[in-house]
Amino acid sequence: MKTLFEEKDEKYVEPLVPMLFLKNDPAKFIWQSNRDGWNHLYLYDLNGKVLKQLTKGNWEVLDVKGFNSKGDQLFYVSTEESPITRNLYVLNLKSGKSNRITQGFAVHGAQVSTSGNTVIDNYSSPEQPRVIQLIETATAKTKTLLKAPNPLAAFATENSSIFTIKSNSGDDLYCSLYKPVGYDSTKKYPVIVYWYGGSHAQLILNSWNAGAGDYWFRYMAEHGYVVLTIDTRGSDNRGRAFEQSMFRRAGDVQMEDMMKAVDYLKGLPYVDSANMGLFGWSFGGFGTVDFMVTHPGIFKAAVAGGPVINWKFYEVMYTERYMDTPQENPEGYAATDLSSKVDQLKGKLMLIHGLQDPVVVQQHSVDFVKKAVDKGIQVDYMIYPGHEHNVIGKDRAHLYQKVTDYFMQNLK
């Protein structure tokens, strides 16, 4: 046994994909790394020597689909066209040249045949719920197998608009905004903002439902709300620096980016900035509570599901990757102990927790409630017995009715 190579980073490394040996040459393998700031493919030999960087650019390789039958071509999915689309490419391992196989500004999910001669392309866009087609890779000829009808054709709903705003660091932050159904430019409307903001998640995509995949946004727009979703810094598929921006101070860049979203909303003449609500789950729940106690008074009401309240309570692998240990980063942990800031809360806040949550254990939200009681601060609390980190199954309808009622009661 011997060490072939090591990868190091001043913040953290996170290898997620094992090496892939070439189909016809077991003396060479492909390794995925974001060492140049973006996740790309590298060709190695068994001595640990880099023979070639196979892909390069300010975009991410997201998935490797495998080789063709000869083993001289490799199929992969990337964000080369745009951070909010997905396309299949084929790479000639000898020449290093790539060709795009899927077409159209959309999110493509591809299955590649074992020969590499055909691809099933399953894609959607905000205008098209689902198209499945067969592609011949050699000729680019396509055959449509399925074109799904619009399941919302009979409903009073409109697609959201996808756009970007600039962060303080100059990064583009993707947003999706639903206007109220029957929008009247002379009126002002209450707002609900939904977010996540943590690693390994991306909400905004140029796919059906704008990627967020939640008909509830449309439902609230039907009931007269502006609904905004945002991918802040720290979220996925935007390169290493974009994610690592939250290192040692989870929440800081997310708060900054949310303030940019708030400024954008306040600049819209039809937004009632005195009636805005914030909603997030898990890391988004953490961000929601963090924003409510760090920037009190901006949002009139908020719902935080499964929220991390104190990173000392969260599991080691995730927390120490992004925050280092409490001993190494006492200031960062102190700044993100949200229970210590409960007396700064203004407005209405409801915490929701699955009673059997093994991910964000209930100690988080209970600690916040206890500190609120100690300080005489009023908060609302809801549990879902029998549910873990997410409320799923038939009880999800109950959850969304609870959230809907809370905003309708508090955003007048």
DOFI-277157 format. One record per residue: x, y, z of N, C-alpha, C in turn; residue in three letters. Coordinates in pm, whole numbers, plus 50000, padded with zeros to 5 digits. Atoms other than C-alpha are relative to their C-alpha. Example, Ala and Ser with C-alpha at 12.3 -4.5 7.8 and 13.67 -1.06 7.14 Angstrom:
BEGIN
500894988150000512304955050780500905012050000ALA;499184988149994513674989450714499235010950073SER;
REM end
This chain:
BEGIN
500844988050000500005000050000500875012450000MET;499264987450001501165035449926499045011549976LYS;500794987950023499825070749919500305005149861THR;499814995150137499285082149561500115015249997LEU;499954985449995498575118749635499135004750116PHE;500814994049895497055141749894499385012949949GLU;500634987250029494625170349861499815007550131GLU;500134991849881494695198650112499385013449964LYS;500624987050018492825231150156500075007150135ASP;499894992649873493185258650417498704999950079GLU;501285000549931489485255050500499554985550020LYS;500355014249991488365219450420499994993949861TYR;500215007650123488315192750153498854990350025VAL;501175008449986485295171450084499884990749879GLU;500125009450112485935142949839498754991450016PRO;501295006849993482575127349758499864988449902LEU;500145009850107483225105149457501284991649993VAL;498795008450009485595074949439500655001149863PRO;499305000050127488195071649166499294990849901MET;500635007750108486955058448831501094995349905LEU;498975005350089489335035348645499515000249856PHE;500365000250141489405038148268499554986049961LEU;500625012750036487375011048103500994990149941LYS;499065008950069490244997047894501455002050044ASN;498624997649954493255008748094500005001450151ASP;500054999649853493324999448464501215006950064PRO;498854992649948496645017948498499725014950010ALA;500364985949993494795051148473498615001250063LYS;501304997749939491895065748666499645014849995PHE;500514986349999489735096948678499635003750142ILE;500244994949865489535117648995499285013349989TRP;500724987349996487085145649074500565008850112GLN;499444990849901488435176249254499575014249968SER;500274985750021487595212949306501245008350033ASN;498744993449963491265222049355500225013449929ARG;499854987150069491045249949095498805009250026ASP;501154991849963487865263349255498684994949948GLY;501215005750058485395242549054500184985149988TRP;499875014650005484635205349051500234995349856ASN;499635004450135486405190048751500634986150003HIS;499485013550017487805157448616501495000549967LEU;498555000850020491505148448629500384985549970TYR;499515013350037493295119048466501334997350071LEU;498835003949923495865101348687500544986749951TYR;499475013650013498245072148654500154994050140ASP;499955007049871498835046648929501165004550089LEU;498954994149915501895065749052499535012950067ASN;500534987849941499655094449152500365012449923GLY;499634988750084500795116648865498805004649919LYS;501084994550082498285139948702500465000149855VAL;499675000350142498375132348330499325011449925LEU;500754989850073495735157548224498805004550083LYS;501274995249948492985179848354499004998949885GLN;500915003450110490065167248147498935010549975LEU;501004989450015487545195048211500495012350076THR;499534987749936488115231348303499055011549967LYS;500854988250020486135263448347499295003850128GLY;500724995249882484065283648591498604993950005ASN;501235007749993481415256648613500334986750065TRP;499835012249922480865223548792499614987549922GLU;500415013450040480915187448682499184994350116VAL;500905004549895477965173148874499874984850009LEU;500245014450000477755136748770500714993849880ASP;499395007650108479715111548563499114988149969VAL;500975010150040477455088348365500654987149948LYS;499325012150044480095063548242500575001249860GLY;499305000550128481965053147929499104994549889PHE;500615007150112480885042747582500614985949994ASN;499565014050005481485006547476501494998849972SER;498575000450029484975014047342500855005050117LYS;499274994749886485955032147658500825012349969GLY;499224988250036487375061947470499225013150019ASP;500814988349975484515085547555499344998950137GLN;500594999549866483135096447892498845009950000LEU;501184991549993479675110747955499915006450140PHE;500144993149872479135136948226498965011049991TYR;500984989149989476585162748344500675011950066VAL;499364988349942477655198348417499125012449992SER;500674987050001476585234548469500695009649904THR;499224991450089478735247448183499155010849934GLU;500874990150063475785264748014499575010750099GLU;500524990849899474425280448334499924992850133SER;500195006449868474315274048710498594994750021PRO;501375004349977470555269248676499504990049895ILE;500375010750093470585243748392500934988150021THR;499205012249996471935208348357500024994249859ARG;499885005950133473275192948036500964988350002ASN;499135011750017474895160447926501045003249892LEU;498894998150093478275162147755500724986649982TYR;499165011650022480555135947603501435004949976VAL;498594996050003484325138847646500824989649928LEU;499035008750066486885124147408501264999650086ASN;498905000949903489525111347649501375002449936LEU;498714998350066492305112647390500245014649962LYS;499814986250046491735147147242499695010350108SER;500394990849895490225162447555498865009249962GLY;501104991550045487395178047355498654994650047LYS;501345003749955483815178247485498965005049901SER;501144995950079480555179747292498744999150084ASN;501274999849928477175188947432498984991349926ARG;500975009050060474455163047374498585005350016ILE;501354994949976471295177547532499915014649960THR;500194986450051469835209847396498795006550067GLN;501104992649941467525236947522500345004650141GLY;499684994149869467815259847826499074994050104PHE;500865008049913466455234448074500864991750094ALA;499305009449911467355209248342499794986049945VAL;500045012950066468205176448172500504989050094HIS;499575012149931468345142848346500204989249896GLY;499665008950111470065117348123500344985950048ALA;499555013949986470395079848108500724996349871GLN;499175003450116473165067447877500034984849985VAL;499965014550025473025032947714501424994850022SER;498685005949975475885008847782500935001749882THR;499174997850119477105013747425500405014649986SER;499774985750018476955051547453499395005449873GLY;500574995850127475055052947126498685007650016ASN;501304993749979471735064347272499885005550141THR;500234993449871470575086847552498505002250017VAL;501354995749965467195090447721500125013050076ILE;499934986649944466835127247795498655003650061ASP;501224996949926464245135348062500185014250056ASN;499734986349960464005172948099498725007950025TYR;501114990749979461785201448214500555014250001SER;499694985749991461745239348203498805006850064SER;501164993449940459465265548360498764999749911PRO;501145000350092457295263848048499564985849967GLU;500295013750042457435226247993500164990450118GLN;499905008749882456585202048278500904987949982PRO;499205012150020458235171648123500074996449853ARG;499805005850133459705159747794501004988750014VAL;499055011250003461325125947745500274996749853ILE;499665003050139463205119947424501214990849992GLN;498885008950030465635095347273500965007449907LEU;498994992950080468875109747135501024990049948ILE;498885007450057471305092846896501245008650013GLU;498854991549970474675105347014500855003149877THR;499154998050117476425101446679499415010349904ALA;500644991350099473865120246470499235011650062THR;500794989949927472095141446735498534999749963ALA;501415001550031468775129046599499224997050127LYS;500825002049881465975129746854498644994449963THR;501355005350013462685111546896499285002550132LYS;500754996949878460105124147146499164988050042THR;500755011449945458715096547366498815004550083LEU;501074994949914456605117847600500115015150009LEU;500074985749973455515153847624498815002250092LYS;501064999449899453555159347942499185012749984ALA;500834988050000450595183047945500245008050128PRO;499874991349883450585212248187498974995750105ASN;500965004549898449035198348509499285011550068PRO;500604988449935448155233748617499165008349903LEU;500694992350104446345244248299498655005350047ALA;501344995949954443005246248481500045009150122ALA;499894992149877444355266548773500425014449969PHE;499654985950014444735303948817501405002050056ALA;498624998849954448515303748840500895004049884THR;499044996050100451455318448656501394995950045GLU;498645003649966455115308948640500715011450071ASN;499184989849936457665327248850500985005849899SER;498894994450078460355349648709501304996650072SER;498685003249944463995339248760500955011249961ILE;499104988750025466585366748795501124999450102PHE;498894999649905469765375748982500095013950065THR;499594987749934470755401849236501464998250042ILE;498585000849966474325409949339500204999450152LYS;499595000249859475835400349674501055010750024SER;498944990449967478285422749858501344996049939ASN;498765005050059481035400649713499995000649848SER;500104999150145479815406549358499464987549933GLY;500555012450057478375371449313498555002149957ASP;501405000350040475135366249125499234990750093ASP;500885008049916472405353949360498714997649925LEU;501205003250077469615335749180498765000750089TYR;501264998549929466055343749283498864995549908CYS;501235003450071462595331749183498875007450068SER;501054991849940459595354449233498664997349933LEU;501395001350044455895347049204499265012850036TYR;500894988849971453645377249170498644994750039LYS;501355004449966450165375349319499164998049874PRO;500925002150112447585361049082499015011949995VAL;500844988250013445545389848944500725012750043GLY;499154988949958448425413449021499515013549947TYR;500414986450032447455450149026501145009350041ASP;498814991849973450355474548998499725011550096SER;500334988849909448485500349207499844995350144THR;500185005349865448185477249508501344995850061LYS;498845005449930450665466049771499634986550060LYS;500285013849959450965429449865500984995450108TYR;499085006149904452415410150161500954990349931PRO;498925007950061455525389250100500344988050088VAL;499405011449931456785354750193501314996649928ILE;498705003950055460465346350142500364986150051VAL;499575013649964461605310050138501464998349963TYR;498575002050029465245299650161500544987750070TRP;499225010449932467765273050259501395005650029TYR;498754992649984471205288050202501214992050042GLY;498875008049956473375259050317500584991749887GLY;499295007950099475715235450137499154988349951SER;500645011850060474595206849911498515002049970HIS;501384997450039471325223849820499975011949907ALA;500234989150094470205245649531498525000349970GLN;501454998950016466635258349513499605004649861LEU;500414993650125466585278549190500624992849881ILE;499585006450124466765259348862499035003949889LEU;500884997050113465385266148516499244987449959ASN;500795012150022463055236348548498565003050043SER;501404998349961459375231048619499925004550146TRP;500124994049867458335251348926501275007150044ASN;498774992549972461665269848902500964992450089ALA;499075008349926463415240749070499634997850144GLY;500335001449858462025246749418499014988650022ALA;500835011949995459405220349344498875000450101GLY;501044999249897456725233449576498825008049949ASP;501224993350046453195241349458499455009750104TYR;500484990949895452655259249788500325014649966TRP;499664986450040454435289749646498915005649909PHE;501074995950090451835291249369498695002350077ARG;501234998849920449055285849621499975013350075TYR;499974987349926450205315549829499895011949905MET;500164989350099450475336849515498535001349959ALA;501444999650028446855327349439499255007750109GLU;500664993549887445995341249783500585013950029HIS;499644985949990447585374949722501365003050059GLY;498674997749946451195370449835501055000649888TYR;498765000850078454465378849664500854989350065VAL;499205010849944456645347749707501375000149933VAL;498624999550050460425350249671500804988550057LEU;499035010149958462955321949684501385004749958THR;498644995450031466715328649694501024989450037ILE;498825008249969469935308549678501135009450041ASP;498944991449949472395327049899501374993549981THR;498675006149991476135322049918499984989050107ARG;500025011749914476885289050088499264988449935GLY;500765010650065474515269749859500824993449890SER;499245009750079475515243349608500175004049853ASP;499765000050145476915241049254500425013549944ASN;499534986950044478445275849237501495001750021ARG;498554999149982482085267449301500405000150147GLY;499475001549864484295263449604499885012750083ARG;500004987649922484575299949709498595003950041ALA;501394996649971480795304749694499524992250122PHE;500405008249885480245275849936500825003450124GLU;499134998149885483255282250159499905013950061GLN;500144986549947482255318550212499425000250141SER;500595000249865480415307650528500924993150101MET;499095007549912483455289850678500235007250133PHE;499784995649861483715294351057498945009850053ARG;501064991149955480745318351066498734997149921ARG;501245003750069477695299650939498945010650028ALA;501054990249986474935324550876500385014149960GLY;499624986150026476955356250822499735004249856ASP;500224996050140476995356750441498534998049962VAL;501435002050028473455342950438499195012250046GLN;500694988049952472305372750650500235011749904MET;499684989250094474085396750414499184998749872GLU;500715002150127472495381250108498505001750017ASP;501424997849975469045381050265499685014950009MET;500204985549996469445418250333499945005749859MET;500054995750140470135422649961498624996849940LYS;501345003750047466895404049889498945009350058ALA;500944990749936465045426050138500055013649931VAL;499874987250070466435457249970499334999449863ASP;500645001650130465295443749634498485000750013TYR;501455000349980461805436849766499465013950035LEU;500454986749960461525471049926500005009749882LYS;499954991550119462375486149588498884997349901GLY;501135003050088459325470049427498785007950046LEU;501104991249957456395494449428498774992650050PRO;501195007549959453835466849483500224991650126TYR;499695007849880455525451849793499635008050125VAL;500314994349869454105459050139501104995650096ASP;498835003949921457405458850329499724999350149SER;500365001449858455595461550663499354986650028ALA;500645013149984454055427250603500774989549921ASN;499155010050065456825403050512500244988450096MET;499775012149922457305367250631501194992249947GLY;498825007850037460335344250629499784985450040LEU;500265014249978460265306150604501214991949955PHE;498905008950037463005279850607500004987650086GLY;499965012849929463695244150715501454995450011TRP;498665005549977466835227750862501035011350001SER;499094988550005469735250650763499205012749974PHE;500874988550022467005273650635499265004150126GLY;500594996849871465375271350977500995007550089GLY;498934992849929468685281451134500105014349950PHE;499884986750057468955310650894498825008950034GLY;501214992449969465375321150964500045005550142THR;499904995349862465855322751341501135010050014VAL;498844991149995469275338751295499635013949949ASP;500374986950055467825366151077499025007250092PHE;501014993649914464905372451312500615006250125MET;499384994449879467225378351610501175009349968VAL;498884991550039470075395051417499525013049935THR;500594988350067467905418751210498535001150039HIS;501395000049953464785421951424499185011149937PRO;500924989950048461775439951289499835000749849GLY;500124999550146462365434450916498874990949953ILE;501085009350031460125403950892499015000150116PHE;501044999249899456825406151074499704986450062LYS;500275013549953456435368351103500964990349932ALA;499075009850056458595337651046499644986150048ALA;500165014249964458395299651048501334993149977VAL;498735007150008461505278951121499774985450033ALA;500185014349979461265241351076501324993050023GLY;498795007749971463835217351223501255008550009GLY;498904990450007466145246651301501214996150087PRO;498795000449917469755243951416500045012950081VAL;499984988349911469905267151716501405002350057ILE;498654999249944473365259351850500854989449931ASN;499215009750077476055243151633500744990150089TRP;499415009949908477505226251942499104987750013LYS;500945011249987474375204451937499924991749872PHE;500175006850128474735194051573501104989749979TYR;499075011250017476555163351440501385004649951GLU;498614995750010480335164651419500475001749855VAL;499434999850135481095156751053499635012849926MET;500484988050070478965184850910500535012650067TYR;499694987649929479595210751179501485003449993THR;498574996849994483375207751203500595002349861GLU;499554996750136483735208450824499865014949975ARG;500284986150033482175242850805500355009750113TYR;499814990949886482845256451156501294997650077MET;498905004549915486015239051282499424995750136ASP;500505004649870485785226851643499685012150090THR;500274989049907484375247851930501275005450065PRO;498744995549940487885249252074500795008849903GLN;499284992250100489345262351747499285012949962GLU;500804988850049486515286651673498955004250103ASN;500994996449897484895298251999499155012149961PRO;500774988150039483865331851849498894996349902GLU;501015004050098482065315151559498854992750064GLY;501075007349931480145291651785499175009350089TYR;500734990549914479235319852025499055008649916ALA;500814991450086477945341051736498794992849943ALA;501105007750057475715312851614499204992550105THR;500835005349892474265303751954498765008950006ASP;501154991250019470825317551871499185001850127LEU;500744998649875469315311052214500505011850082SER;499444988849923471655337452356499505013549948SER;500494987550059470005363352129498485001050003LYS;501455000750007466375354852200499335013050041VAL;500634987649955465705387952374500035010949893ASP;499994990450111466425405952043498834997749903GLN;501065003750092463435389351877498875010350000LEU;501214991950019460675411551739499154992849895LYS;500875006650095457665399151550499644986050046GLY;500505013349967456045364951548500924989449943LYS;499145011050043458115333151529499404986850044LEU;500455013549968456895297351510501114990149967MET;499055010950019459305268451557499224987049981LEU;500645012950026458325234251415501064989250007ILE;499005010749985460045201751503499334986349990HIS;500405014149998459605164951421500474993950131GLY;499695004849865459485147451757501104989550001LEU;498975010450008461755119151639501155004349909GLN;498954994950089464215141351450501394995350047ASP;498665004549961467645123651457501105008649940PRO;499024991750072469345150351243500245012950078VAL;499984988549910468565183051418499164995950120VAL;500735005649886467645168651756499175011150068VAL;500964990349947464795185251945500615009250106GLN;499284991549904467245199152201500195014249945GLN;499784986850060467835227751954498835009350028HIS;501144991049987464335242451947499535001250144SER;500414999549859463565233352310500895009750077VAL;499084990749934466655252452423499605014549971ASP;500424986550037465445283152232498725003950075PHE;501254997249929461965280452385500255002650148VAL;499694998249857463395276752736500595013850025LYS;499404986849983465525308052693498965010949977LYS;501064990250023462485326452553499115001350122ALA;500824999849879460435316752859500755007450111VAL;499194993449896463265327653088500025015149983ASP;499914985750027463375361652919498635006649982LYS;501334994450017459605366052893499675003249855GLY;500234997950143459695364452512499004989649950ILE;501025009050052456695349352335500434993949866GLN;499795006950127457285323052063498924989349987VAL;500965010850026455015297151903500764987349967ASP;499285012850014455875260151889499024989249956TYR;500825011150051454525229951698500874987749985MET;499285012550019455635193651712499194990849909ILE;500635010350082454925165051473500454986350050TYR;499655013249946454935131951665500114989749888PRO;499815010750099456235102451466500815004049880GLY;499254995450117458155123851219501455003250039HIS;498584997149979461905127751182500315014249953GLU;499554986450032463685157251021499025007349907HIS;500994994050087460995162950759498624993950029ASN;501375004849983457235160150790499514995349864VAL;500355005450131456235136950507498704992050010ILE;501245007650001453255115950402498795009050014GLY;501264992549991449695126750473500105011950093LYS;499894989049904450805149150762500645012449941ASP;499404988250063452625172050521498925010449965ARG;501114990750027449255186950426499665007950126ALA;500244993149872448735195050795501075010550025HIS;498894990749982452165211150811499795012749918LEU;500124988250086451505233950516498755008150032TYR;501154992349953448075243250647500395008350123GLN;499524992949881449735252650975500825012449961LYS;499164988950044452325274250797499155010749930VAL;500874990650072449695289850569499185008350098THR;500814992949902447445298650862500825010250077ASP;499154991249919450345313851054500305012949925TYR;499714988050077451265337450774498735008149974PHE;501234992550027447665346250694499505007450123MET;500414993549877447015354451058500875011950036GLN;499034990049952450115375651102500465009949895ASN;499654990650106450635392250764498695005549942LEU;501294994150039447605414550718500215010749892LYS;
REM end
